[in-house]
Amino acid sequence: MGEPTEQDSVSARASAAGGAGARAVGRSGSGGEGDPAARAPSASGIEMNQLVLPPDTNVLGTAFGGVVMSWIDICAAMAAQRHARSVVVTASMDQLDFIAPIRAGHIVNLRAMVNYCGRTSMEVGVRVESEDPLTGERAHAASAYLTFVALDAAGRPRPVPPVAPETREERLRFEEARARRQQRLALAAERRRLAEVHRAALEGADA
């Protein structure tokens, strides 16, 4: 990710920076309005837990995908807000993979961290695990990547501190996130090109 205009101009909804059983992990960092200091990914780390209740499940007794998505969005929003120290909005959920079902009565553990930052936008990775509280068995249930934009008091995109990866794993996530940003920008450019071609074809047909 970085400074894609489709992210910075998006009219996204505000993400609630809260959630059941949520706690910060890693260093708290410092920050405030306009703080340019680079921050380690671990400074944005958030861990959140949810219990899967009957209203959260479908007829198969597994969690609705939309419910899991909402938990992912909340957890990721807290990580983004912690990094930016400002209000953030969800710009996109670029990738969400459901890997294993999450069953009623299981404990859902979500961990989020900022992987990469542009000028005003942040990519946050979220890992979701499901735990059977009776056996302690855990399974990787889902993974997702989301993009958030930081806003100032007037609701305009504002700069965020850069990410300074410190470990080998953080550097790998940083490079992978940068590659995903290039893919997003290329896809956005191709969509604009196709829209122009389609518009020109329609105008030619009406002439």
Secondary structure by P-SEA (a helix, b strand, c coil): ccccccccccccccccccccccccccccccccccccccccccccbbbbbbbbccccccccccccaaaaaaaaaaaaaaaaaaaaccbbbbcccccccccccccccbbbbbbbbbccccccbbbbbbbbbbbccccccccccccbbbbbbbbcccccbbbbbbbbbccaaaaaaaaaaaaaaaaaaaaaaaaaaaaaaaaaaaaaaac
